[in-house]
Amino acid sequence: MNNNRRASQFDDPFEEVREKAGFGEVADQDDPVMMLLRLKDVRKTAHNWKTFRSGATPGRIVVPSEVNIRETRQVPFEVDPPEHTDYRALLEPWFRRPNEQAYQEKLTALVSELLDEVLHRDKVEVVGEFALKLQSRALTLLLNVPMEKSETWISWGTHVFRSEGEALDAGKAAILYDYIDNQIENASRNPGDDLYSVLLFADYQGRKLTREEVKGVMVLTFAGGRDTVINAVTNSIAYLAEHPEHLERLRNEPEMVGKAVEELVRYFAPLTHMGRVVSEDTEVCSHAVKADTRVSLCWASANRDAGTFEKPNEVVLDRKINPHVSFGFSHHNCLGATHARQILRHLLVGLSQKVSSMKIRNYEENIEEWGEFRRKVGFHKIEVAFEAFTK
Ligand code: EMZ
């Protein structure tokens, strides 16, 4: 338990360096990363895919690098235009389904059921017993597979490539790859209306996708939206536990929920940064960078850039202008963002309708270390007592 600040306070460790130099440096498995901290540089670099590539060795744009635990290229995440454009066109209709009425009704039911489970208990460890379950059960909707599948995914824990004390866990990664290979095999023998089958039979540039490409989309769908969603859900609960007046405001002004989601996501920035590989000698932030080195776009720092955000270190729940980059920026912006936003909306609505207050009993923070920066990204554990709302 950290008694110096509130559980839901997430400081900005980048401020000073962002304002002075604009970038920081991080060592990572002999492949250092130059972290870009200013919103303007982050946007410009994200846009310039010719010089700052995503289509590098699979795993290399992730920090910490996953090159040693992964061979499969994640699609469309590790692909540059023009192929990227065609993959996106193929995937986007499916990943926009969370906006449909029927999908939302299922999400409402799912959140409501989960809240009923926790409301009957004295206290709940929110990361493992709520956020992980919500993320996994909601993923069955995105994949369009039976809800029981989520039980296996829940057993994998919060990150599919990382385990406690181990930033990269090859054994764990192998479980995911084998699982996905199996599901693809089953879908090819017995196709249905799930994402695996849809991908296996889709048309991409006049041909079918290879199994490796299908696997690339599926690995991304499992890995990319896991700890990020879990952190966003957990941190939002911590925030509303410590700000009951905001929970009440959401109850009275449900039309505010969209803005509240954007602001919580800006403030918490569930994914600290994402890398690019430099394709030619160039300059960033008045600093020379060499071809074949790595830079990263630090979403978490950019979101606190005082040049764009007034009171950047405060949660302004109904913030009017909020061009945050928590879902990335430009053509690689998060494919799962529609799904993630809907989960959070339904969570906030569900909480405001069913919960009168939440008390944090105990917690253990999840602090990432990036060179000289220490950034809180969420919690390893947080115990919360939920009090039911009765009219
Ligand atoms: C990759 C990444 C995608 C990576 C948007 O982020 O998320 C990370 O959690 C995974 O480890 O493989 O999918």
Boltz pocket constraint, residues with backbone or C-beta under 6 A from the ligand:
constraints:
  - pocket:
      binder: B
      contacts: [[A, 62], [A, 66], [A, 74], [A, 77], [A, 161], [A, 219], [A, 220], [A, 223], [A, 224], [A, 225], [A, 227], [A, 271]]
      max_distance: 6.0
